[in-house]
Amino acid sequence: MGLSDLVASKVGVPVEALRLLLTLLAGYPIAAIYRKYIVDQPSKPLHHIFFALCGISLCYYNYGVDTYHSLLGIVTTFALVYVLRSKPLIMLSVNFVFHMGYLLLGYYYTASNEYDILWTMPHCILTLRMIGFGFDVSDGLKSEEQLSKDQKETALKELPTLLELLAFAYFPSGFLVGPQFPYRRYRSFINGEYRQYEGCVNAGLKRLGMGVLYLAICQVGLMILPDTYFLTPEYADRPFILRIFYLGFWAKFSLYKYISCWLLTEGALMSIGFSYKGQDAEGKPDWSGCSNVKLMLLETGNTMQHYVQSFNVNTNQWVGHYIFKRLKFLNNRNISYAAALGFLAVWHGFHSGYYMSFLMEYMIVTVEKQITNAYTKNVLPKYGETLENSKIYAVLYFICLKSYNIVYMGWCLTAFVFLKYERWITVFGAVNYFGFIYMIIWVAAYNGYHYFKHKVNATRPVRKED
């Protein structure tokens, strides 16, 4: 039994989870060592070697010989972009199919009923990074006029060496749980473009503090409301209001598990000076360039759209940049959005819970837009002034939206956490399938109203003006 196994058994946590946490925290001493001994060294290969060795070592610490999976993926992409660069469409297609196929095969042979901390976890991060890298290389072959604003910021005119690609892919504070960032950001960092700006260490330590806080809240919350509780008859016998709010608060605590990992990672990236974004409103350096969660919006938001905008930000931006916007030729935002969510579901794996969660996200965001549209066009023009001056309405509005925010988050996250159909359908049944029922009622009412309105307008005689 190794030291990690011994500590994990004493603390009472899975050794894989302990290694993950220690690897995330390792980003801070790595940042300190880099800033003290390497940052000012003129030899760029030294920088690449440092990051590549640190990342590969941490990967090996977590997954042992399974590290070869990520090495194989990186070397394959390197070979593809060098051999097929003159044929970008073939290069992109082969690169995309290889990485998605390899990842899905990994899921097929390793997946269980739980969220697995295996080599497939960092490999899903690597899959997006290598697919995005292929697109950036392809964009680098185009003229400036052919590129969008976002593509101009990520396109690669010059190819990196294998060492540089390894350092980029295994960057210590980014290879395990994200966030996603393009090669251009890594190159800018190595070239010293962010060194002149101050405050990165303080920003990183603050993010570290927030990560520890969210991790503590997560652990306490899931001790009170563990996943297994929602599969028990005891939960199903609770009053309906308690059931849906318990599920909502459990979802919050479950989200904090992911958020705490991202915060710890972001803090390390800030500390090493990697995440410079520009200047904030006060003219100070903004180090949130790699933030994967917008805490203020997450905690104050009231809709599912707010969750989408504040949670897993970099992955959503990656999908927007490399999938959604590149489907512009379809000339239909809804189809492009559905395709992007479908890609995300497949990227997560084969469990039915992923597909149900992203289907629910699509449906709920669509319904929210319909409700907002109806409220803006039909309610505010008639009663807007009265409602704005009513304190009672303001309080009721806040309570209703916040309750909706909590309750429906529980509904949406259920399938994502319980994964297997037999498990998440049990929880859905325990809360009387309310998420489906309320949405079906709204969709029927909304579409029925517009159908009859269209019929009435079609049969109404047209008046001719004199």
Secondary structure as GFF3:
##gff-version 3
##sequence-region A 1 466
A	DSSP	alpha_helix	3	11	.	.	.	ID=ss1
A	DSSP	alpha_helix	15	33	.	.	.	ID=ss2
A	DSSP	pi_helix	34	38	.	.	.	ID=ss3
A	DSSP	alpha_helix	44	63	.	.	.	ID=ss4
A	DSSP	three_ten_helix	64	66	.	.	.	ID=ss5
A	DSSP	alpha_helix	67	83	.	.	.	ID=ss6
A	DSSP	alpha_helix	88	110	.	.	.	ID=ss7
A	DSSP	alpha_helix	120	139	.	.	.	ID=ss8
A	DSSP	three_ten_helix	144	146	.	.	.	ID=ss9
A	DSSP	alpha_helix	149	154	.	.	.	ID=ss10
A	DSSP	alpha_helix	162	169	.	.	.	ID=ss11
A	DSSP	alpha_helix	183	190	.	.	.	ID=ss12
A	DSSP	alpha_helix	200	224	.	.	.	ID=ss13
A	DSSP	three_ten_helix	227	231	.	.	.	ID=ss14
A	DSSP	alpha_helix	233	236	.	.	.	ID=ss15
A	DSSP	alpha_helix	240	271	.	.	.	ID=ss16
A	DSSP	beta_strand	278	279	.	.	.	ID=ss17
A	DSSP	beta_strand	285	286	.	.	.	ID=ss18
A	DSSP	alpha_helix	295	300	.	.	.	ID=ss19
A	DSSP	alpha_helix	304	310	.	.	.	ID=ss20
A	DSSP	alpha_helix	313	319	.	.	.	ID=ss21
A	DSSP	pi_helix	320	324	.	.	.	ID=ss22
A	DSSP	three_ten_helix	325	330	.	.	.	ID=ss23
A	DSSP	alpha_helix	333	348	.	.	.	ID=ss24
A	DSSP	alpha_helix	352	374	.	.	.	ID=ss25
A	DSSP	pi_helix	375	379	.	.	.	ID=ss26
A	DSSP	alpha_helix	380	388	.	.	.	ID=ss27
A	DSSP	alpha_helix	391	418	.	.	.	ID=ss28
A	DSSP	alpha_helix	421	430	.	.	.	ID=ss29
A	DSSP	alpha_helix	434	459	.	.	.	ID=ss30
###
